[in-house]
Amino acid sequence: MGINFKWDITYRCNLNCNHCVNGNFLNQTDQELSTEGVKKVIDRLSDIDTDYVHLLGGEPTFRKDFYEIMDYFGEKKRVYN
């Protein structure tokens, strides 16, 4: 059994939910990883026994590179189940 990761890949969000645990960080993108930075993390995850990666944030699909990131996960089949 491998490790499960929960990863906030962005704090961009179009909502303002009262229950959001990231509410104080929403729409702050100054420390968001670049596409290449995300890929480096994915590379590191593929080197360890990982069952799944749950992408969170605000709303992960707000990243313009979201599909590129998903494609890269697909190339690293040990990470992307």
Biopython code that builds the backbone (N, CA, C, O; Angstrom):
import numpy as np
from Bio.PDB.StructureBuilder import StructureBuilder

atoms = [
    (1, "MET", "N", (0.844, -1.180, 0.000)),
    (1, "MET", "CA", (0.000, 0.000, 0.000)),
    (1, "MET", "C", (0.880, 1.229, 0.000)),
    (1, "MET", "O", (1.789, 1.355, 0.820)),
    (2, "GLY", "N", (0.609, 2.130, -0.916)),
    (2, "GLY", "CA", (1.410, 3.340, -1.051)),
    (2, "GLY", "C", (0.848, 4.520, -0.289)),
    (2, "GLY", "O", (-0.129, 4.412, 0.453)),
    (3, "ILE", "N", (1.487, 5.625, -0.495)),
    (3, "ILE", "CA", (1.116, 6.875, 0.166)),
    (3, "ILE", "C", (0.046, 7.589, -0.665)),
    (3, "ILE", "O", (0.059, 7.531, -1.894)),
    (4, "ASN", "N", (-0.865, 8.254, 0.016)),
    (4, "ASN", "CA", (-1.875, 9.079, -0.639)),
    (4, "ASN", "C", (-1.561, 10.541, -0.359)),
    (4, "ASN", "O", (-1.290, 10.917, 0.781)),
    (5, "PHE", "N", (-1.599, 11.360, -1.397)),
    (5, "PHE", "CA", (-1.271, 12.778, -1.261)),
    (5, "PHE", "C", (-2.496, 13.641, -1.525)),
    (5, "PHE", "O", (-3.294, 13.352, -2.416)),
    (6, "LYS", "N", (-2.630, 14.683, -0.753)),
    (6, "LYS", "CA", (-3.605, 15.741, -1.011)),
    (6, "LYS", "C", (-2.783, 16.994, -1.265)),
    (6, "LYS", "O", (-2.005, 17.420, -0.411)),
    (7, "TRP", "N", (-2.960, 17.580, -2.443)),
    (7, "TRP", "CA", (-2.074, 18.650, -2.897)),
    (7, "TRP", "C", (-2.895, 19.840, -3.379)),
    (7, "TRP", "O", (-3.676, 19.725, -4.324)),
    (8, "ASP", "N", (-2.713, 20.977, -2.726)),
    (8, "ASP", "CA", (-3.332, 22.233, -3.162)),
    (8, "ASP", "C", (-2.467, 22.817, -4.275)),
    (8, "ASP", "O", (-1.454, 23.460, -4.003)),
    (9, "ILE", "N", (-2.864, 22.596, -5.526)),
    (9, "ILE", "CA", (-2.032, 23.082, -6.633)),
    (9, "ILE", "C", (-2.356, 24.517, -7.011)),
    (9, "ILE", "O", (-1.649, 25.117, -7.820)),
    (10, "THR", "N", (-3.410, 25.072, -6.442)),
    (10, "THR", "CA", (-3.748, 26.472, -6.659)),
    (10, "THR", "C", (-4.690, 26.931, -5.555)),
    (10, "THR", "O", (-5.350, 26.121, -4.904)),
    (11, "TYR", "N", (-4.740, 28.228, -5.358)),
    (11, "TYR", "CA", (-5.729, 28.813, -4.449)),
    (11, "TYR", "C", (-6.727, 29.667, -5.240)),
    (11, "TYR", "O", (-7.529, 30.394, -4.656)),
    (12, "ARG", "N", (-6.669, 29.571, -6.562)),
    (12, "ARG", "CA", (-7.630, 30.293, -7.395)),
    (12, "ARG", "C", (-9.006, 29.651, -7.218)),
    (12, "ARG", "O", (-9.137, 28.427, -7.224)),
    (13, "CYS", "N", (-10.013, 30.481, -7.064)),
    (13, "CYS", "CA", (-11.363, 29.962, -6.887)),
    (13, "CYS", "C", (-12.374, 31.053, -7.214)),
    (13, "CYS", "O", (-12.121, 32.239, -7.003)),
    (14, "ASN", "N", (-13.519, 30.631, -7.731)),
    (14, "ASN", "CA", (-14.574, 31.588, -8.047)),
    (14, "ASN", "C", (-15.649, 31.627, -6.958)),
    (14, "ASN", "O", (-16.638, 32.348, -7.093)),
    (15, "LEU", "N", (-15.466, 30.873, -5.899)),
    (15, "LEU", "CA", (-16.430, 30.829, -4.803)),
    (15, "LEU", "C", (-15.844, 31.488, -3.557)),
    (15, "LEU", "O", (-14.665, 31.838, -3.518)),
    (16, "ASN", "N", (-16.667, 31.646, -2.570)),
    (16, "ASN", "CA", (-16.219, 32.200, -1.291)),
    (16, "ASN", "C", (-16.982, 31.478, -0.178)),
    (16, "ASN", "O", (-17.737, 32.093, 0.575)),
    (17, "CYS", "N", (-16.773, 30.180, -0.090)),
    (17, "CYS", "CA", (-17.522, 29.341, 0.842)),
    (17, "CYS", "C", (-17.089, 29.601, 2.283)),
    (17, "CYS", "O", (-15.897, 29.707, 2.572)),
    (18, "ASN", "N", (-18.055, 29.703, 3.172)),
    (18, "ASN", "CA", (-17.764, 29.938, 4.589)),
    (18, "ASN", "C", (-16.963, 28.803, 5.209)),
    (18, "ASN", "O", (-16.158, 29.037, 6.111)),
    (19, "HIS", "N", (-17.166, 27.599, 4.747)),
    (19, "HIS", "CA", (-16.506, 26.433, 5.335)),
    (19, "HIS", "C", (-15.131, 26.135, 4.732)),
    (19, "HIS", "O", (-14.479, 25.179, 5.151)),
    (20, "CYS", "N", (-14.686, 26.910, 3.784)),
    (20, "CYS", "CA", (-13.426, 26.630, 3.088)),
    (20, "CYS", "C", (-12.235, 26.765, 4.027)),
    (20, "CYS", "O", (-12.047, 27.803, 4.660)),
    (21, "VAL", "N", (-11.423, 25.696, 4.112)),
    (21, "VAL", "CA", (-10.246, 25.721, 4.972)),
    (21, "VAL", "C", (-9.138, 26.602, 4.401)),
    (21, "VAL", "O", (-8.223, 26.989, 5.127)),
    (22, "ASN", "N", (-9.208, 26.920, 3.120)),
    (22, "ASN", "CA", (-8.203, 27.764, 2.481)),
    (22, "ASN", "C", (-8.707, 29.181, 2.255)),
    (22, "ASN", "O", (-8.096, 29.941, 1.504)),
    (23, "GLY", "N", (-9.801, 29.543, 2.888)),
    (23, "GLY", "CA", (-10.441, 30.828, 2.653)),
    (23, "GLY", "C", (-9.522, 32.028, 2.733)),
    (23, "GLY", "O", (-9.664, 32.967, 1.951)),
    (24, "ASN", "N", (-8.574, 32.014, 3.671)),
    (24, "ASN", "CA", (-7.655, 33.150, 3.819)),
    (24, "ASN", "C", (-6.643, 33.240, 2.680)),
    (24, "ASN", "O", (-6.017, 34.283, 2.489)),
    (25, "PHE", "N", (-6.482, 32.171, 1.934)),
    (25, "PHE", "CA", (-5.481, 32.132, 0.870)),
    (25, "PHE", "C", (-6.077, 32.267, -0.524)),
    (25, "PHE", "O", (-5.341, 32.406, -1.501)),
    (26, "LEU", "N", (-7.393, 32.227, -0.627)),
    (26, "LEU", "CA", (-8.023, 32.183, -1.942)),
    (26, "LEU", "C", (-7.590, 33.333, -2.835)),
    (26, "LEU", "O", (-7.514, 34.491, -2.423)),
    (27, "ASN", "N", (-7.313, 32.964, -4.068)),
    (27, "ASN", "CA", (-6.907, 33.860, -5.148)),
    (27, "ASN", "C", (-5.536, 34.491, -4.944)),
    (27, "ASN", "O", (-5.183, 35.441, -5.643)),
    (28, "GLN", "N", (-4.763, 33.975, -3.998)),
    (28, "GLN", "CA", (-3.363, 34.386, -3.861)),
    (28, "GLN", "C", (-2.535, 33.424, -4.707)),
    (28, "GLN", "O", (-2.480, 32.229, -4.417)),
    (29, "THR", "N", (-1.908, 33.930, -5.723)),
    (29, "THR", "CA", (-1.160, 33.069, -6.645)),
    (29, "THR", "C", (0.327, 33.386, -6.666)),
    (29, "THR", "O", (1.060, 32.827, -7.482)),
    (30, "ASP", "N", (0.783, 34.260, -5.797)),
    (30, "ASP", "CA", (2.182, 34.682, -5.841)),
    (30, "ASP", "C", (3.156, 33.549, -5.528)),
    (30, "ASP", "O", (4.315, 33.616, -5.939)),
    (31, "GLN", "N", (2.726, 32.523, -4.821)),
    (31, "GLN", "CA", (3.615, 31.411, -4.509)),
    (31, "GLN", "C", (3.221, 30.129, -5.227)),
    (31, "GLN", "O", (3.730, 29.055, -4.907)),
    (32, "GLU", "N", (2.323, 30.236, -6.191)),
    (32, "GLU", "CA", (1.883, 29.064, -6.943)),
    (32, "GLU", "C", (3.029, 28.541, -7.802)),
    (32, "GLU", "O", (3.758, 29.315, -8.421)),
    (33, "LEU", "N", (3.175, 27.234, -7.832)),
    (33, "LEU", "CA", (4.223, 26.631, -8.646)),
    (33, "LEU", "C", (3.949, 26.839, -10.129)),
    (33, "LEU", "O", (2.799, 26.848, -10.568)),
    (34, "SER", "N", (5.008, 27.004, -10.880)),
    (34, "SER", "CA", (4.891, 27.063, -12.340)),
    (34, "SER", "C", (4.563, 25.658, -12.857)),
    (34, "SER", "O", (4.591, 24.686, -12.102)),
    (35, "THR", "N", (4.255, 25.569, -14.134)),
    (35, "THR", "CA", (4.000, 24.262, -14.743)),
    (35, "THR", "C", (5.207, 23.352, -14.563)),
    (35, "THR", "O", (5.062, 22.181, -14.214)),
    (36, "GLU", "N", (6.386, 23.887, -14.801)),
    (36, "GLU", "CA", (7.603, 23.075, -14.648)),
    (36, "GLU", "C", (7.817, 22.665, -13.192)),
    (36, "GLU", "O", (8.278, 21.556, -12.920)),
    (37, "GLY", "N", (7.484, 23.553, -12.259)),
    (37, "GLY", "CA", (7.584, 23.219, -10.844)),
    (37, "GLY", "C", (6.646, 22.088, -10.468)),
    (37, "GLY", "O", (7.020, 21.194, -9.707)),
    (38, "VAL", "N", (5.429, 22.120, -10.996)),
    (38, "VAL", "CA", (4.462, 21.047, -10.746)),
    (38, "VAL", "C", (4.984, 19.731, -11.311)),
    (38, "VAL", "O", (4.882, 18.689, -10.664)),
    (39, "LYS", "N", (5.543, 19.780, -12.513)),
    (39, "LYS", "CA", (6.076, 18.568, -13.132)),
    (39, "LYS", "C", (7.226, 17.983, -12.329)),
    (39, "LYS", "O", (7.372, 16.762, -12.260)),
    (40, "LYS", "N", (8.039, 18.827, -11.724)),
    (40, "LYS", "CA", (9.131, 18.327, -10.881)),
    (40, "LYS", "C", (8.590, 17.596, -9.655)),
    (40, "LYS", "O", (9.137, 16.573, -9.241)),
    (41, "VAL", "N", (7.520, 18.123, -9.083)),
    (41, "VAL", "CA", (6.896, 17.442, -7.943)),
    (41, "VAL", "C", (6.330, 16.100, -8.391)),
    (41, "VAL", "O", (6.491, 15.095, -7.699)),
    (42, "ILE", "N", (5.667, 16.078, -9.549)),
    (42, "ILE", "CA", (5.121, 14.829, -10.073)),
    (42, "ILE", "C", (6.234, 13.813, -10.300)),
    (42, "ILE", "O", (6.065, 12.628, -10.011)),
    (43, "ASP", "N", (7.365, 14.270, -10.815)),
    (43, "ASP", "CA", (8.513, 13.380, -11.006)),
    (43, "ASP", "C", (8.952, 12.767, -9.680)),
    (43, "ASP", "O", (9.237, 11.572, -9.602)),
    (44, "ARG", "N", (9.002, 13.585, -8.653)),
    (44, "ARG", "CA", (9.397, 13.089, -7.319)),
    (44, "ARG", "C", (8.382, 12.091, -6.790)),
    (44, "ARG", "O", (8.751, 11.076, -6.198)),
    (45, "LEU", "N", (7.079, 12.381, -7.006)),
    (45, "LEU", "CA", (6.038, 11.460, -6.550)),
    (45, "LEU", "C", (6.117, 10.122, -7.268)),
    (45, "LEU", "O", (5.812, 9.084, -6.681)),
    (46, "SER", "N", (6.523, 10.139, -8.529)),
    (46, "SER", "CA", (6.590, 8.891, -9.290)),
    (46, "SER", "C", (7.745, 8.006, -8.836)),
    (46, "SER", "O", (7.798, 6.824, -9.179)),
    (47, "ASP", "N", (8.664, 8.573, -8.068)),
    (47, "ASP", "CA", (9.801, 7.802, -7.554)),
    (47, "ASP", "C", (9.484, 7.060, -6.267)),
    (47, "ASP", "O", (10.287, 6.246, -5.811)),
    (48, "ILE", "N", (8.326, 7.327, -5.672)),
    (48, "ILE", "CA", (7.951, 6.658, -4.431)),
    (48, "ILE", "C", (6.650, 5.892, -4.648)),
    (48, "ILE", "O", (5.953, 6.105, -5.640)),
    (49, "ASP", "N", (6.332, 5.012, -3.728)),
    (49, "ASP", "CA", (5.125, 4.194, -3.835)),
    (49, "ASP", "C", (3.908, 5.040, -3.494)),
    (49, "ASP", "O", (3.577, 5.225, -2.323)),
    (50, "THR", "N", (3.244, 5.553, -4.525)),
    (50, "THR", "CA", (2.107, 6.459, -4.376)),
    (50, "THR", "C", (0.852, 5.786, -4.915)),
    (50, "THR", "O", (0.827, 5.341, -6.062)),
    (51, "ASP", "N", (-0.189, 5.711, -4.089)),
    (51, "ASP", "CA", (-1.462, 5.142, -4.558)),
    (51, "ASP", "C", (-2.260, 6.153, -5.360)),
    (51, "ASP", "O", (-2.757, 5.834, -6.440)),
    (52, "TYR", "N", (-2.390, 7.366, -4.847)),
    (52, "TYR", "CA", (-3.111, 8.387, -5.585)),
    (52, "TYR", "C", (-2.731, 9.773, -5.113)),
    (52, "TYR", "O", (-2.210, 9.957, -4.013)),
    (53, "VAL", "N", (-3.003, 10.742, -5.967)),
    (53, "VAL", "CA", (-2.792, 12.155, -5.656)),
    (53, "VAL", "C", (-4.134, 12.854, -5.844)),
    (53, "VAL", "O", (-4.717, 12.817, -6.928)),
    (54, "HIS", "N", (-4.612, 13.483, -4.791)),
    (54, "HIS", "CA", (-5.883, 14.203, -4.823)),
    (54, "HIS", "C", (-5.555, 15.682, -4.984)),
    (54, "HIS", "O", (-4.990, 16.294, -4.078)),
    (55, "LEU", "N", (-5.903, 16.254, -6.122)),
    (55, "LEU", "CA", (-5.606, 17.653, -6.392)),
    (55, "LEU", "C", (-6.704, 18.539, -5.824)),
    (55, "LEU", "O", (-7.888, 18.352, -6.103)),
    (56, "LEU", "N", (-6.287, 19.496, -5.032)),
    (56, "LEU", "CA", (-7.198, 20.404, -4.348)),
    (56, "LEU", "C", (-6.757, 21.830, -4.585)),
    (56, "LEU", "O", (-5.950, 22.106, -5.473)),
    (57, "GLY", "N", (-7.275, 22.704, -3.809)),
    (57, "GLY", "CA", (-6.847, 24.092, -3.821)),
    (57, "GLY", "C", (-7.977, 24.955, -3.292)),
    (57, "GLY", "O", (-8.635, 24.745, -2.273)),
    (58, "GLY", "N", (-8.092, 25.931, -4.125)),
    (58, "GLY", "CA", (-9.319, 26.521, -4.518)),
    (58, "GLY", "C", (-9.894, 25.545, -5.531)),
    (58, "GLY", "O", (-10.376, 24.474, -5.165)),
    (59, "GLU", "N", (-9.843, 25.908, -6.784)),
    (59, "GLU", "CA", (-10.389, 25.083, -7.866)),
    (59, "GLU", "C", (-9.267, 24.749, -8.845)),
    (59, "GLU", "O", (-8.869, 25.602, -9.639)),
    (60, "PRO", "N", (-8.742, 23.491, -8.799)),
    (60, "PRO", "CA", (-7.605, 23.115, -9.646)),
    (60, "PRO", "C", (-7.808, 23.367, -11.136)),
    (60, "PRO", "O", (-6.848, 23.658, -11.850)),
    (61, "THR", "N", (-9.050, 23.258, -11.612)),
    (61, "THR", "CA", (-9.276, 23.446, -13.049)),
    (61, "THR", "C", (-9.144, 24.902, -13.478)),
    (61, "THR", "O", (-9.219, 25.194, -14.672)),
    (62, "PHE", "N", (-8.952, 25.810, -12.547)),
    (62, "PHE", "CA", (-8.706, 27.213, -12.890)),
    (62, "PHE", "C", (-7.282, 27.432, -13.406)),
    (62, "PHE", "O", (-6.985, 28.472, -13.994)),
    (63, "ARG", "N", (-6.416, 26.464, -13.187)),
    (63, "ARG", "CA", (-5.060, 26.586, -13.740)),
    (63, "ARG", "C", (-5.140, 26.438, -15.249)),
    (63, "ARG", "O", (-5.775, 25.512, -15.753)),
    (64, "LYS", "N", (-4.504, 27.341, -15.966)),
    (64, "LYS", "CA", (-4.516, 27.272, -17.429)),
    (64, "LYS", "C", (-3.787, 26.039, -17.946)),
    (64, "LYS", "O", (-4.031, 25.584, -19.064)),
    (65, "ASP", "N", (-2.888, 25.501, -17.119)),
    (65, "ASP", "CA", (-2.114, 24.327, -17.498)),
    (65, "ASP", "C", (-2.689, 23.032, -16.925)),
    (65, "ASP", "O", (-2.001, 22.011, -16.904)),
    (66, "PHE", "N", (-3.935, 23.060, -16.463)),
    (66, "PHE", "CA", (-4.529, 21.896, -15.798)),
    (66, "PHE", "C", (-4.462, 20.644, -16.666)),
    (66, "PHE", "O", (-4.053, 19.589, -16.182)),
    (67, "TYR", "N", (-4.851, 20.737, -17.929)),
    (67, "TYR", "CA", (-4.845, 19.560, -18.798)),
    (67, "TYR", "C", (-3.425, 19.088, -19.102)),
    (67, "TYR", "O", (-3.180, 17.891, -19.246)),
    (68, "GLU", "N", (-2.510, 20.017, -19.195)),
    (68, "GLU", "CA", (-1.104, 19.623, -19.379)),
    (68, "GLU", "C", (-0.611, 18.859, -18.155)),
    (68, "GLU", "O", (0.114, 17.873, -18.284)),
    (69, "ILE", "N", (-1.005, 19.313, -16.973)),
    (69, "ILE", "CA", (-0.627, 18.627, -15.734)),
    (69, "ILE", "C", (-1.244, 17.227, -15.703)),
    (69, "ILE", "O", (-0.571, 16.263, -15.338)),
    (70, "MET", "N", (-2.513, 17.110, -16.083)),
    (70, "MET", "CA", (-3.177, 15.798, -16.093)),
    (70, "MET", "C", (-2.510, 14.858, -17.093)),
    (70, "MET", "O", (-2.340, 13.671, -16.814)),
    (71, "ASP", "N", (-2.134, 15.389, -18.257)),
    (71, "ASP", "CA", (-1.423, 14.574, -19.249)),
    (71, "ASP", "C", (-0.097, 14.085, -18.684)),
    (71, "ASP", "O", (0.297, 12.942, -18.916)),
    (72, "TYR", "N", (0.589, 14.945, -17.948)),
    (72, "TYR", "CA", (1.874, 14.564, -17.374)),
    (72, "TYR", "C", (1.684, 13.481, -16.311)),
    (72, "TYR", "O", (2.481, 12.546, -16.229)),
    (73, "PHE", "N", (0.644, 13.601, -15.507)),
    (73, "PHE", "CA", (0.328, 12.526, -14.559)),
    (73, "PHE", "C", (0.122, 11.219, -15.319)),
    (73, "PHE", "O", (0.588, 10.165, -14.887)),
    (74, "GLY", "N", (-0.571, 11.289, -16.442)),
    (74, "GLY", "CA", (-0.827, 10.100, -17.242)),
    (74, "GLY", "C", (0.449, 9.448, -17.743)),
    (74, "GLY", "O", (0.507, 8.227, -17.886)),
    (75, "GLU", "N", (1.474, 10.249, -18.011)),
    (75, "GLU", "CA", (2.756, 9.712, -18.446)),
    (75, "GLU", "C", (3.478, 9.007, -17.308)),
    (75, "GLU", "O", (4.321, 8.141, -17.543)),
    (76, "LYS", "N", (3.153, 9.372, -16.089)),
    (76, "LYS", "CA", (3.767, 8.775, -14.900)),
    (76, "LYS", "C", (2.767, 7.810, -14.279)),
    (76, "LYS", "O", (2.241, 8.082, -13.200)),
    (77, "LYS", "N", (2.500, 6.710, -14.926)),
    (77, "LYS", "CA", (1.407, 5.817, -14.560)),
    (77, "LYS", "C", (1.454, 5.318, -13.121)),
    (77, "LYS", "O", (0.408, 4.973, -12.572)),
    (78, "ARG", "N", (2.603, 5.267, -12.497)),
    (78, "ARG", "CA", (2.656, 4.805, -11.102)),
    (78, "ARG", "C", (1.976, 5.792, -10.180)),
    (78, "ARG", "O", (1.514, 5.412, -9.104)),
    (79, "VAL", "N", (1.905, 7.052, -10.577)),
    (79, "VAL", "CA", (1.279, 8.077, -9.749)),
    (79, "VAL", "C", (-0.202, 8.207, -10.083)),
    (79, "VAL", "O", (-1.039, 8.326, -9.188)),
    (80, "TYR", "N", (-0.519, 8.183, -11.362)),
    (80, "TYR", "CA", (-1.869, 8.497, -11.820)),
    (80, "TYR", "C", (-2.670, 7.197, -11.978)),
    (80, "TYR", "O", (-2.486, 6.459, -12.946)),
    (81, "ASN", "N", (-3.552, 6.933, -11.022)),
    (81, "ASN", "CA", (-4.361, 5.708, -11.065)),
    (81, "ASN", "C", (-5.777, 6.029, -11.470)),
    (81, "ASN", "O", (-6.612, 5.129, -11.562)),
]
sb = StructureBuilder()
sb.init_structure("model")
sb.init_model(0)
sb.init_chain("A")
sb.init_seg("    ")
for serial, (resi, resn, name, xyz) in enumerate(atoms, 1):
    if name == "N":
        sb.init_residue(resn, " ", resi, " ")
    sb.init_atom(name, np.array(xyz, "f"), 0.0, 1.0, " ", f" {name:<3s}", serial, name[0])
structure = sb.get_structure()
